[in-house]
Amino acid sequence: LVFSVAAYNEKYGTHYTIADMKKEFAKECNGNSDIFDSYHEWYIDEGTDAKEELYKRLAKDKGIDEVDAMSIEDIEKYFAG
């Protein structure tokens, strides 16, 4: 979720936090949230690719040159560890 929201913010120039998105999700469950609708639509259409691109760019910035050959799971493990 952290990388998804960061990729969304990067795409649209917004500054939503994880807490913001959780609040918007709660609003969506109880009615309607234009913010969450926009995020969800983006996530379905572009989110996976944008998140992967962000992961790889951050990994390269950290000096992992072989990142293009790494899976998203491997990159997540690197950042988690």
Buried (B, 14 or more C-beta within 10 A) or exposed (E): EEBBBBBBBEEEEEEBEEEBBEBBBEBBEEEEBEBBEBBBEBBEEBBEEBBBEBBBEBBEEEEBEEBEEBEEEBBEEBEEE
